[in-house]
Amino acid sequence: MGDALESGRLVVDDQPDLERLRITEVFHSLQGEAREVGWPTTFIRLTGCPLRCTYCDTTYSFFGGAWRTIDDLVAEATANGARHVCVTGGEPLAQKRCLILLKKLCDAGFKVSLKHPGHSISLRSMPACRGWSI
């Protein structure tokens, strides 16, 4: 199930057999937070969030976005040339297929970080990956 939450309502994937996610944006920049500060990074921002944190600085990611295949996202990250990828949102784990994206990025040799509010994470559900940071 790859459905996304948008403004507290479920946006249903009309092609559920594809491994895809609803994406707000993908961009290349320098990481500005955590221990990876200054690293060239590909940022993959997933759409949707069931929370409405008062401190949220990415409310534009609550709505819209476009469905993209996970393989296309890995290919774009590869083309950007950075070895670090930050998966962010909204709340990226609100889309169950986010775990597939994380695993495929790890399998492709990226150092992967996940930026999320922390309410929904279960380390047991996270894919095994060397070079992983949450």
C-alpha positions as CSV (number, residue, x, y, z in Angstrom):
1,M,0.0,0.0,0.0
2,G,1.6,3.3,-1.1
3,D,-1.3,5.6,-0.3
4,A,-0.3,9.0,1.0
5,L,-1.9,11.2,3.7
6,E,-2.8,14.7,2.6
7,S,-4.4,17.1,5.0
8,G,-5.4,14.2,7.2
9,R,-7.1,12.3,4.4
10,L,-5.9,9.4,2.5
11,V,-4.9,9.9,-1.1
12,V,-5.2,6.6,-2.8
13,D,-2.6,5.3,-5.3
14,D,-4.6,4.5,-8.5
15,Q,-1.8,2.2,-9.6
16,P,-1.1,0.1,-6.5
17,D,1.0,-2.5,-8.3
18,L,3.8,-0.1,-8.9
19,E,6.4,0.7,-6.3
20,R,5.9,4.4,-6.2
21,L,5.6,7.3,-3.7
22,R,3.9,10.7,-3.7
23,I,6.8,13.2,-3.9
24,T,6.8,16.9,-3.2
25,E,10.3,17.6,-4.5
26,V,13.7,16.2,-5.2
27,F,16.7,18.5,-5.1
28,H,20.5,18.6,-4.6
29,S,22.1,20.8,-2.0
30,L,24.4,20.8,1.0
31,Q,23.1,19.1,4.1
32,G,22.6,21.8,6.8
33,E,21.7,19.8,9.8
34,A,23.0,17.0,12.1
35,R,26.4,15.4,11.8
36,E,26.3,15.4,8.0
37,V,26.5,19.3,7.8
38,G,28.2,20.4,4.6
39,W,27.8,17.1,2.7
40,P,26.5,17.2,-0.8
41,T,23.1,15.6,-0.5
42,T,20.1,14.6,-2.6
43,F,17.0,15.4,-0.7
44,I,13.8,13.4,-1.5
45,R,10.8,15.1,0.1
46,L,7.7,12.9,0.4
47,T,4.2,14.4,0.4
48,G,1.8,14.2,3.3
49,C,1.8,14.3,7.0
50,P,-0.9,13.2,9.5
51,L,0.6,15.7,12.1
52,R,0.3,19.4,12.2
53,C,3.2,20.4,14.4
54,T,3.2,24.1,15.2
55,Y,6.9,24.3,14.4
56,C,6.7,22.7,11.0
57,D,8.8,24.5,8.3
58,T,7.5,22.5,5.4
59,T,3.8,22.8,5.4
60,Y,3.9,23.1,1.6
61,S,4.6,19.3,1.6
62,F,1.2,18.5,3.2
63,F,-0.5,18.7,-0.2
64,G,0.0,18.0,-3.9
65,G,3.1,16.3,-5.1
66,A,3.3,13.7,-7.9
67,W,3.5,9.9,-8.0
68,R,7.0,8.8,-8.8
69,T,8.4,5.3,-9.0
70,I,11.0,4.3,-6.4
71,D,13.4,3.1,-9.1
72,D,13.1,6.6,-10.8
73,L,14.0,8.2,-7.4
74,V,17.0,6.0,-7.0
75,A,18.1,6.8,-10.6
76,E,17.8,10.6,-10.0
77,A,19.8,10.3,-6.8
78,T,22.5,8.4,-8.7
79,A,22.5,11.0,-11.4
80,N,23.0,13.9,-8.9
81,G,26.3,12.3,-8.0
82,A,26.1,12.8,-4.2
83,R,26.7,9.7,-2.0
84,H,24.3,11.0,0.7
85,V,20.5,11.0,0.4
86,C,18.2,12.5,3.0
87,V,14.6,11.3,2.9
88,T,12.3,13.8,4.5
89,G,8.7,15.2,4.4
90,G,6.2,16.0,5.9
91,E,6.3,12.6,7.6
92,P,8.0,10.3,5.2
93,L,7.0,7.1,7.1
94,A,3.3,8.0,6.6
95,Q,3.8,6.3,3.2
96,K,4.5,2.6,3.8
97,R,6.5,2.3,0.7
98,C,9.1,4.7,2.1
99,L,10.8,1.7,3.7
100,I,11.2,0.2,0.2
101,L,12.8,3.5,-0.9
102,L,15.2,3.5,2.1
103,K,16.3,-0.1,1.4
104,K,16.8,0.5,-2.3
105,L,18.9,3.6,-1.6
106,C,21.0,1.6,0.9
107,D,21.4,-1.3,-1.6
108,A,22.6,1.2,-4.2
109,G,25.4,2.2,-1.8
110,F,24.1,5.6,-0.6
111,K,24.6,6.8,2.9
112,V,21.0,7.5,3.9
113,S,19.4,9.7,6.5
114,L,15.8,9.9,7.5
115,K,14.4,13.1,8.8
116,H,11.0,12.7,10.5
117,P,9.2,13.9,13.7
118,G,9.9,10.6,15.4
119,H,6.3,9.6,16.4
120,S,5.9,6.7,14.1
121,I,9.3,5.0,13.9
122,S,9.8,1.4,14.9
123,L,13.4,0.3,14.5
124,R,12.2,-3.2,13.9
125,S,10.6,-2.1,10.7
126,M,13.6,-0.2,9.3
127,P,15.6,-2.0,6.6
128,A,19.1,-3.2,7.5
129,C,21.6,-0.7,6.1
130,R,25.2,0.2,6.7
131,G,25.7,4.0,6.8
132,W,22.2,4.6,8.1
133,S,21.2,7.6,10.2
134,I,17.9,8.6,11.7
